[in-house]
Amino acid sequence: MKLKFISIITILLISMTTFGQQLFGHVNSQEILNAMPEAATAQLALQEELEGLQEQGQIMMQEFESQQKDFQINQENMNEAVRNDKLKSLENLQERIMLFEQSAEQSIQMKQAELFEPILTKIQNAIDEVAKENEYAYIFDLVGLQGGVVYKNDTYDVTLLVKKKLNL
């Protein structure tokens, strides 16, 4: 019994000593991303893509509004068959607009992933290198936690080290 108690105490002391030596750090990946020139370039390309899609959507909406206005003005002079045909045409155009909006949203998401994935990989690789070089056990991304950190010691903020690694 005494030997078992001594063994447990020894294991606890060793684990507490090991845990006490672990180094924790935090980083603000959003700050790093904002400082990278390639992120600004990617953001401009994404903005241009978005503006092109918005312009196309506006053209479609103007066409719909024009046809709708024309229908409202002239519907009394139309026979039943023509009126039904025009209504069906308006419904089809409205459906095409909704499909275009969904497609445009997916397109923007894909473009954003295409443009930012290499940048985010570069940041992650720099964080990994800094963590290994400085023997950090953990590095927390403050942006990812969005306020989940209630106390932090800025001594362990590795944002400047990562920026230095990226020559920013």
N, C-alpha and C positions, 0 to 999 in steps of 0.2 A: 504494500500500500504506500509506504514511504517512497519507494523507488518510482512508482507511478506518478505520485504527486510532484516529485523533483523533475521527472521527465516532462510533465505538462508545463511546469513553470519555465523550464529551459526552452521549450518550443515557443511559448508565449513571448519570452524575452527576445529570442532570435527573430521572431516575426515582427515584433514591435520595432526592433532595431532596423530591420530591412525596410519596413514601411516608412520609418522616420527618414530614411535616406532618399526616398523617392522625391523627385523634383516635379512640381506642377507649374504649368505656364498657361498664359492665355494670349490670344491673338484676335485682332479685329480684321477679319478677312475682307470686309466691305471697304475699310480704309485702304487696304492694300490694293484691292481691285480698282478703286477710284484713282489711285496714284499711277496705275499702269497705263502707258500711252496706247498700248494695243487694245485696252478696254474702251478707251475713248473712240478709237477708230471703229471698233466693232459696234459701239452704240450708234455712231453716225450711220453706218451701213444698215443697221436695224431700223433706224428712224426713216431712212430713205425708202426702205421696203414698206414700212408702215404707211408712209405718205402716199406711195403709189397705189396701195390697196385702198386707202381711204378715198383717194380721188376716183378710183373705179367705182367704189360703193356710192359715192355722191352722184356720179353720172347715172347710175342705175336708179337711185332714188328720185332724181330729177325727171327721168323718163317716166317713172311710175306716177309721180305727182302730176305731170303733164297729161298723161293718159287718163288719170282719175278725174282731173278737172274737166277735160274734154268730155268725158263720159257724163259727168254731172250736168254739164251745160246742155248736152245734146240728147240725153236719154229719153226725154219726152217725145222727141221727133223720130225715135227709132222704133221699128217694129219688134215684136217679142224675140224673134230669132236673132236679130242683130244685137239687141240688148244683152241677151244671154251669152252670145259670143264675146262681146266686149267685157262682160263681167268675168267670164272664164279667162280671158286674156289677162285681165288685171290680177286675178288670183294667181295665175301662173307666174306672172312677173314678180308678184310679192313673194311667192315661194322661191323663185330663183334668187331674189335678194337675200332671203334668209339663209339659203344654202351657201351663197357667196360669203356672207358674214361668218358662217361657221368655218368654211374653208379658209378664209383669210386669217381667222384666229389660229387655226392649226398651222398654217403656213408661217405665221409670225413666231409661234412657239418653236417650230422646227428650225427656223432661221436663227433664233436666239440661241438654241442649243448648239447649232453648228458653229456659230461665231464665238460663243463664250466657253465651250467645252475645252478647247486647247489652253485658254487663259486660266481657267479654273484648275486644270491639271498642272499647269506650271506653278501656280500658287501652292497647290497641295504638295508638289514635289519639293518646293523650297521649304515649306513647313516641316516636312518629313526630314529633310537634311539638317535643318536647324535643331530639331528635336534630338536627332542622333548625335550631332556634333556637341551639343551642350548637355547631353545625358538627361533629357527631360523624360519623366515617366508618362506624363499627360500634358497636353496643351488643349485648352478649351477655346472654342470660337465664341467670342462674346456676342457676335451678331446672331449666330445660330441659336443661342440660348435665349435671346431677346429679353434680357433683364433677369434671367434665371440665376445669375450670380449675385449673391447678396453682399459678399465681401470679396475683395481682391487686393492682393499686394502687387502694386505696379512694378516691383522689382522683377517679377516674372513675366512681364509683358514682352513677348518676343516679336511684336509687330515691327519694331525698328530693325531687329536682326534679319527678319524675312525681307524687309525692304532693302536692306544692305545686300543681301544675297541676290536680290533681283536688280541690283544697281539702280535703285529708285531714290 
